[in-house]
Amino acid sequence: MAEKKANLDFEKAMEQLEEIAKELEQGDLSLDESVNKFEAGMKLSKQCNELLENAEKRITVLLQEEGNIKEENFIQEEE
């Protein structure tokens, strides 16, 4: 079911996480199956969090300031 971490992008991980949530909500699984699904969901959740953190780190704005390059965190303006 779960793909290797290197091949799993955020969207695919979220799709799998949503599918696991649906299966758990239905209540048709045995206790053992539910625990296994929950564990898989927690791993996917951690992966999604790591992917988001890495994306946030990469989203930086380089500003030229008096010949020096200054790196600042990207902050989205609220509308």
PyMOL CGO cylinders between C-alpha atoms (Angstrom):
from pymol import cmd
from pymol.cgo import CYLINDER

trace = [
    CYLINDER, 0.00, 0.00, 0.00, 2.50, 2.63, 1.12, 0.3, 1, 1, 1, 1, 1, 1,
    CYLINDER, 2.50, 2.63, 1.12, 5.10, 3.68, -1.39, 0.3, 1, 1, 1, 1, 1, 1,
    CYLINDER, 5.10, 3.68, -1.39, 8.73, 4.21, -0.57, 0.3, 1, 1, 1, 1, 1, 1,
    CYLINDER, 8.73, 4.21, -0.57, 9.36, 7.58, 1.05, 0.3, 1, 1, 1, 1, 1, 1,
    CYLINDER, 9.36, 7.58, 1.05, 11.55, 8.86, -1.81, 0.3, 1, 1, 1, 1, 1, 1,
    CYLINDER, 11.55, 8.86, -1.81, 8.80, 8.24, -4.37, 0.3, 1, 1, 1, 1, 1, 1,
    CYLINDER, 8.80, 8.24, -4.37, 5.92, 9.64, -2.34, 0.3, 1, 1, 1, 1, 1, 1,
    CYLINDER, 5.92, 9.64, -2.34, 4.98, 13.24, -2.97, 0.3, 1, 1, 1, 1, 1, 1,
    CYLINDER, 4.98, 13.24, -2.97, 2.76, 15.34, -0.71, 0.3, 1, 1, 1, 1, 1, 1,
    CYLINDER, 2.76, 15.34, -0.71, -0.38, 14.92, -2.80, 0.3, 1, 1, 1, 1, 1, 1,
    CYLINDER, -0.38, 14.92, -2.80, -0.07, 11.13, -2.97, 0.3, 1, 1, 1, 1, 1, 1,
    CYLINDER, -0.07, 11.13, -2.97, 0.65, 10.92, 0.75, 0.3, 1, 1, 1, 1, 1, 1,
    CYLINDER, 0.65, 10.92, 0.75, -2.43, 13.02, 1.50, 0.3, 1, 1, 1, 1, 1, 1,
    CYLINDER, -2.43, 13.02, 1.50, -4.59, 10.84, -0.76, 0.3, 1, 1, 1, 1, 1, 1,
    CYLINDER, -4.59, 10.84, -0.76, -3.41, 7.73, 1.08, 0.3, 1, 1, 1, 1, 1, 1,
    CYLINDER, -3.41, 7.73, 1.08, -3.96, 9.41, 4.44, 0.3, 1, 1, 1, 1, 1, 1,
    CYLINDER, -3.96, 9.41, 4.44, -7.52, 10.35, 3.44, 0.3, 1, 1, 1, 1, 1, 1,
    CYLINDER, -7.52, 10.35, 3.44, -8.20, 6.78, 2.33, 0.3, 1, 1, 1, 1, 1, 1,
    CYLINDER, -8.20, 6.78, 2.33, -6.96, 5.43, 5.66, 0.3, 1, 1, 1, 1, 1, 1,
    CYLINDER, -6.96, 5.43, 5.66, -9.14, 7.91, 7.53, 0.3, 1, 1, 1, 1, 1, 1,
    CYLINDER, -9.14, 7.91, 7.53, -12.21, 6.78, 5.54, 0.3, 1, 1, 1, 1, 1, 1,
    CYLINDER, -12.21, 6.78, 5.54, -11.47, 3.12, 6.26, 0.3, 1, 1, 1, 1, 1, 1,
    CYLINDER, -11.47, 3.12, 6.26, -11.07, 3.81, 9.97, 0.3, 1, 1, 1, 1, 1, 1,
    CYLINDER, -11.07, 3.81, 9.97, -14.25, 5.89, 10.11, 0.3, 1, 1, 1, 1, 1, 1,
    CYLINDER, -14.25, 5.89, 10.11, -16.31, 3.09, 8.56, 0.3, 1, 1, 1, 1, 1, 1,
    CYLINDER, -16.31, 3.09, 8.56, -15.60, 0.89, 11.57, 0.3, 1, 1, 1, 1, 1, 1,
    CYLINDER, -15.60, 0.89, 11.57, -15.57, -2.34, 9.56, 0.3, 1, 1, 1, 1, 1, 1,
    CYLINDER, -15.57, -2.34, 9.56, -11.97, -3.25, 10.43, 0.3, 1, 1, 1, 1, 1, 1,
    CYLINDER, -11.97, -3.25, 10.43, -10.83, -5.58, 13.18, 0.3, 1, 1, 1, 1, 1, 1,
    CYLINDER, -10.83, -5.58, 13.18, -8.88, -4.10, 16.06, 0.3, 1, 1, 1, 1, 1, 1,
    CYLINDER, -8.88, -4.10, 16.06, -5.60, -5.39, 14.60, 0.3, 1, 1, 1, 1, 1, 1,
    CYLINDER, -5.60, -5.39, 14.60, -6.40, -3.96, 11.16, 0.3, 1, 1, 1, 1, 1, 1,
    CYLINDER, -6.40, -3.96, 11.16, -7.40, -0.65, 12.72, 0.3, 1, 1, 1, 1, 1, 1,
    CYLINDER, -7.40, -0.65, 12.72, -4.14, -0.42, 14.65, 0.3, 1, 1, 1, 1, 1, 1,
    CYLINDER, -4.14, -0.42, 14.65, -2.14, -1.21, 11.50, 0.3, 1, 1, 1, 1, 1, 1,
    CYLINDER, -2.14, -1.21, 11.50, -4.04, 1.43, 9.52, 0.3, 1, 1, 1, 1, 1, 1,
    CYLINDER, -4.04, 1.43, 9.52, -3.55, 3.94, 12.33, 0.3, 1, 1, 1, 1, 1, 1,
    CYLINDER, -3.55, 3.94, 12.33, 0.22, 3.25, 12.35, 0.3, 1, 1, 1, 1, 1, 1,
    CYLINDER, 0.22, 3.25, 12.35, 0.38, 3.68, 8.57, 0.3, 1, 1, 1, 1, 1, 1,
    CYLINDER, 0.38, 3.68, 8.57, -1.60, 6.92, 8.88, 0.3, 1, 1, 1, 1, 1, 1,
    CYLINDER, -1.60, 6.92, 8.88, 0.77, 8.26, 11.51, 0.3, 1, 1, 1, 1, 1, 1,
    CYLINDER, 0.77, 8.26, 11.51, 3.76, 7.50, 9.28, 0.3, 1, 1, 1, 1, 1, 1,
    CYLINDER, 3.76, 7.50, 9.28, 2.08, 9.27, 6.36, 0.3, 1, 1, 1, 1, 1, 1,
    CYLINDER, 2.08, 9.27, 6.36, 1.21, 12.21, 8.57, 0.3, 1, 1, 1, 1, 1, 1,
    CYLINDER, 1.21, 12.21, 8.57, 4.85, 12.50, 9.65, 0.3, 1, 1, 1, 1, 1, 1,
    CYLINDER, 4.85, 12.50, 9.65, 5.98, 12.34, 6.02, 0.3, 1, 1, 1, 1, 1, 1,
    CYLINDER, 5.98, 12.34, 6.02, 3.52, 15.08, 5.04, 0.3, 1, 1, 1, 1, 1, 1,
    CYLINDER, 3.52, 15.08, 5.04, 4.74, 17.24, 7.90, 0.3, 1, 1, 1, 1, 1, 1,
    CYLINDER, 4.74, 17.24, 7.90, 8.38, 16.71, 6.83, 0.3, 1, 1, 1, 1, 1, 1,
    CYLINDER, 8.38, 16.71, 6.83, 7.54, 17.54, 3.22, 0.3, 1, 1, 1, 1, 1, 1,
    CYLINDER, 7.54, 17.54, 3.22, 5.80, 20.75, 4.31, 0.3, 1, 1, 1, 1, 1, 1,
    CYLINDER, 5.80, 20.75, 4.31, 8.70, 21.74, 6.56, 0.3, 1, 1, 1, 1, 1, 1,
    CYLINDER, 8.70, 21.74, 6.56, 11.18, 21.14, 3.74, 0.3, 1, 1, 1, 1, 1, 1,
    CYLINDER, 11.18, 21.14, 3.74, 9.07, 23.18, 1.33, 0.3, 1, 1, 1, 1, 1, 1,
    CYLINDER, 9.07, 23.18, 1.33, 8.87, 26.01, 3.86, 0.3, 1, 1, 1, 1, 1, 1,
    CYLINDER, 8.87, 26.01, 3.86, 12.65, 25.99, 4.23, 0.3, 1, 1, 1, 1, 1, 1,
    CYLINDER, 12.65, 25.99, 4.23, 13.09, 26.13, 0.46, 0.3, 1, 1, 1, 1, 1, 1,
    CYLINDER, 13.09, 26.13, 0.46, 10.68, 29.03, 0.03, 0.3, 1, 1, 1, 1, 1, 1,
    CYLINDER, 10.68, 29.03, 0.03, 13.02, 31.89, 0.67, 0.3, 1, 1, 1, 1, 1, 1,
    CYLINDER, 13.02, 31.89, 0.67, 13.43, 35.24, -0.95, 0.3, 1, 1, 1, 1, 1, 1,
    CYLINDER, 13.43, 35.24, -0.95, 16.90, 36.39, -1.87, 0.3, 1, 1, 1, 1, 1, 1,
    CYLINDER, 16.90, 36.39, -1.87, 17.28, 40.13, -1.70, 0.3, 1, 1, 1, 1, 1, 1,
    CYLINDER, 17.28, 40.13, -1.70, 20.20, 42.09, -3.02, 0.3, 1, 1, 1, 1, 1, 1,
    CYLINDER, 20.20, 42.09, -3.02, 21.18, 44.57, -0.32, 0.3, 1, 1, 1, 1, 1, 1,
    CYLINDER, 21.18, 44.57, -0.32, 24.27, 46.77, -0.77, 0.3, 1, 1, 1, 1, 1, 1,
    CYLINDER, 24.27, 46.77, -0.77, 26.15, 44.08, -2.69, 0.3, 1, 1, 1, 1, 1, 1,
    CYLINDER, 26.15, 44.08, -2.69, 25.39, 41.40, -0.12, 0.3, 1, 1, 1, 1, 1, 1,
    CYLINDER, 25.39, 41.40, -0.12, 22.81, 38.71, -0.60, 0.3, 1, 1, 1, 1, 1, 1,
    CYLINDER, 22.81, 38.71, -0.60, 20.38, 38.61, 2.27, 0.3, 1, 1, 1, 1, 1, 1,
    CYLINDER, 20.38, 38.61, 2.27, 18.13, 35.61, 2.75, 0.3, 1, 1, 1, 1, 1, 1,
    CYLINDER, 18.13, 35.61, 2.75, 14.75, 36.13, 4.39, 0.3, 1, 1, 1, 1, 1, 1,
    CYLINDER, 14.75, 36.13, 4.39, 11.94, 33.73, 5.11, 0.3, 1, 1, 1, 1, 1, 1,
    CYLINDER, 11.94, 33.73, 5.11, 9.01, 33.96, 2.73, 0.3, 1, 1, 1, 1, 1, 1,
    CYLINDER, 9.01, 33.96, 2.73, 5.93, 35.29, 4.51, 0.3, 1, 1, 1, 1, 1, 1,
    CYLINDER, 5.93, 35.29, 4.51, 2.66, 35.20, 2.58, 0.3, 1, 1, 1, 1, 1, 1,
    CYLINDER, 2.66, 35.20, 2.58, 0.63, 38.35, 2.95, 0.3, 1, 1, 1, 1, 1, 1,
    CYLINDER, 0.63, 38.35, 2.95, -2.94, 37.79, 4.07, 0.3, 1, 1, 1, 1, 1, 1,
    CYLINDER, -2.94, 37.79, 4.07, -5.62, 39.20, 1.80, 0.3, 1, 1, 1, 1, 1, 1,
]
cmd.load_cgo(trace, "trace")
